[in-house]
Amino acid sequence: MSYSLNASSNDDRVESLKRQHQRRQSRFFIAFALIEGFALAAAVVVVYLLELVDPDQGIWLLVAIAVIGGLTMSMGVLSMSRRHAQEMRDLTGR
């Protein structure tokens, strides 16, 4: 069942949905930053401190982790934005 707000975004359900979306985004960004930071730190330790990988090749490992992380973050943000837009359309009927 859709609900028309008659151009009013002050409905409690809309505000609740916005807060829920913000909390979801915050959790995603915090989790992403922790995982990405740990992965990059581990790679730096392996490449430069333990020297298990040649630093000339290890830089590509760091770049690959950063690129994969960037793609993952972009897909996550796009997915959350689409989900939020769909939830908003379902709620407001627009």
C-alpha positions in Angstrom: 0.0 0.0 0.0 1.4 3.4 -1.0 1.0 6.5 1.0 0.8 10.0 -0.5 2.4 12.8 1.5 0.9 15.6 -0.6 4.4 17.1 -1.1 5.2 17.1 2.6 8.4 15.5 3.7 7.7 16.2 7.3 5.9 12.9 7.9 7.3 11.0 10.8 7.7 7.9 8.7 9.8 9.7 6.1 12.0 11.2 8.8 12.4 7.8 10.4 13.4 6.3 7.1 16.0 9.0 6.6 17.5 8.4 10.0 17.5 4.6 9.4 19.3 5.3 6.1 21.9 7.5 7.8 22.6 4.9 10.5 22.9 2.2 7.8 25.4 4.4 5.9 27.4 5.1 9.0 27.7 1.5 9.9 28.8 0.6 6.4 31.5 3.4 6.3 32.8 2.4 9.7 33.0 -1.3 8.9 34.5 -0.5 5.5 37.2 1.8 7.0 38.2 -0.8 9.6 38.4 -3.6 7.1 40.2 -1.6 4.4 42.6 -0.1 7.0 43.4 -3.6 8.4 44.0 -5.0 4.9 46.3 -2.1 3.9 48.2 -2.2 7.2 48.6 -6.0 6.8 49.9 -5.5 3.3 52.4 -2.8 4.4 53.7 -5.2 7.1 54.1 -8.0 4.7 55.7 -5.9 2.0 57.9 -3.5 3.9 58.5 -4.8 7.4 58.7 -8.6 6.9 59.9 -8.2 3.3 58.0 -11.4 2.2 57.3 -9.7 -1.1 59.7 -7.5 -3.1 58.7 -3.9 -2.5 58.7 -3.2 -6.3 56.0 -5.8 -6.7 54.4 -5.1 -3.3 53.3 -1.7 -4.3 51.0 -3.3 -6.8 49.5 -5.4 -4.0 48.8 -2.1 -2.1 47.3 -0.5 -5.3 45.2 -3.6 -5.9 43.8 -3.6 -2.4 43.0 0.1 -2.7 41.3 -0.3 -6.1 39.2 -3.3 -4.9 38.3 -1.3 -1.8 37.2 1.7 -3.9 35.1 -0.5 -6.1 33.5 -2.2 -3.1 32.7 1.1 -1.5 31.2 2.5 -4.7 29.0 -0.5 -5.1 27.9 -0.4 -1.5 27.0 3.3 -1.7 25.1 2.8 -4.9 23.3 -0.2 -3.5 22.3 1.7 -0.4 21.2 4.8 -2.4 19.0 2.6 -4.7 17.5 0.8 -1.7 16.8 4.1 0.1 15.2 5.6 -3.1 13.0 2.5 -3.5 12.0 2.6 0.2 11.2 6.3 -0.2 9.1 5.6 -3.3 7.3 2.8 -1.6 6.5 5.0 1.4 5.5 8.2 -0.4 4.0 6.7 -3.5 6.1 8.9 -5.8 
